[in-house]
Amino acid sequence: MQIAEFQKLISERYEKRDRERGVSRTFMWFIEEVGELSTALVSGDKVNAEEEFADVLAWLCTLANISDIDLEKACRKYTGEDVKGFKPK
């Protein structure tokens, strides 16, 4: 599945409710999922980590959807022909 396909799937299932919730409250849900992923990674629980990675990705898509951001397009900064390595600090 491509990023755009997953983002569209999340949009079709959840976007109406997500827009009603708003960016600030949705961002808090996203951060909660990142925290759960952190806990799973630190504990070494791969089964739970896999689930939490999926949750983080879904909430990231939700945030992108309600912010009118195309994630696949945004990711081109890492996949385009102009990529020459990491940005210097």
C-alpha positions as CSV (number, residue, x, y, z in Angstrom):
1,M,0.0,0.0,0.0
2,Q,1.3,3.5,-0.9
3,I,1.3,6.3,1.6
4,A,-1.4,8.2,-0.3
5,E,-3.6,5.1,-0.3
6,F,-3.3,4.7,3.5
7,Q,-3.9,8.4,4.1
8,K,-7.1,8.2,1.9
9,L,-8.3,5.2,3.8
10,I,-7.9,7.0,7.1
11,S,-9.6,10.0,5.6
12,E,-12.6,8.0,4.4
13,R,-13.0,6.3,7.8
14,Y,-12.3,9.1,10.3
15,E,-11.9,12.5,8.7
16,K,-15.3,14.0,9.5
17,R,-14.9,13.2,13.2
18,D,-11.3,14.2,13.2
19,R,-12.0,17.6,11.8
20,E,-14.7,18.1,14.4
21,R,-12.1,17.3,17.1
22,G,-9.7,19.8,15.7
23,V,-5.9,19.9,15.3
24,S,-5.0,20.6,18.9
25,R,-7.0,17.7,20.4
26,T,-6.0,15.4,17.6
27,F,-2.4,16.3,18.1
28,M,-2.7,15.2,21.8
29,W,-4.0,11.8,20.7
30,F,-1.1,11.5,18.3
31,I,1.4,12.3,21.2
32,E,-0.3,9.7,23.4
33,E,0.2,7.1,20.7
34,V,3.9,8.2,20.4
35,G,4.2,7.7,24.1
36,E,2.7,4.2,23.8
37,L,5.1,3.4,21.0
38,S,8.0,4.5,23.2
39,T,6.9,2.3,26.0
40,A,6.6,-0.7,23.7
41,L,10.1,-0.1,22.2
42,V,11.7,0.3,25.6
43,S,10.0,-2.9,26.9
44,G,11.1,-4.8,23.8
45,D,7.5,-6.0,23.2
46,K,7.6,-6.3,19.4
47,V,4.0,-7.4,19.1
48,N,2.8,-4.2,20.9
49,A,5.4,-2.1,19.1
50,E,4.0,-3.2,15.7
51,E,0.5,-2.2,16.8
52,E,1.7,1.2,18.2
53,F,3.7,1.9,15.0
54,A,0.4,1.4,13.1
55,D,-1.4,3.7,15.5
56,V,1.2,6.4,15.2
57,L,1.1,6.3,11.4
58,A,-2.7,6.4,11.4
59,W,-2.8,9.4,13.7
60,L,-0.1,11.1,11.6
61,C,-2.3,10.6,8.6
62,T,-5.2,12.0,10.6
63,L,-3.2,15.2,11.4
64,A,-2.1,15.5,7.8
65,N,-5.7,15.1,6.6
66,I,-7.2,17.8,8.9
67,S,-4.2,20.1,8.1
68,D,-4.7,19.6,4.3
69,I,-1.3,18.1,3.9
70,D,-0.5,15.4,1.3
71,L,2.0,13.1,3.1
72,E,3.2,11.4,0.0
73,K,4.0,14.8,-1.5
74,A,5.6,15.9,1.8
75,C,7.8,12.8,1.8
76,R,9.3,13.8,-1.6
77,K,11.9,15.8,0.3
78,Y,13.4,12.4,1.2
79,T,12.6,10.6,-2.1
80,G,13.1,13.2,-4.8
81,E,16.0,13.4,-7.2
82,D,17.4,16.4,-5.3
83,V,18.1,14.5,-2.1
84,K,21.8,14.5,-1.4
85,G,22.0,13.1,2.1
86,F,21.1,14.4,5.4
87,K,20.8,18.1,6.2
88,P,23.7,19.5,8.2
89,K,23.0,20.6,11.7
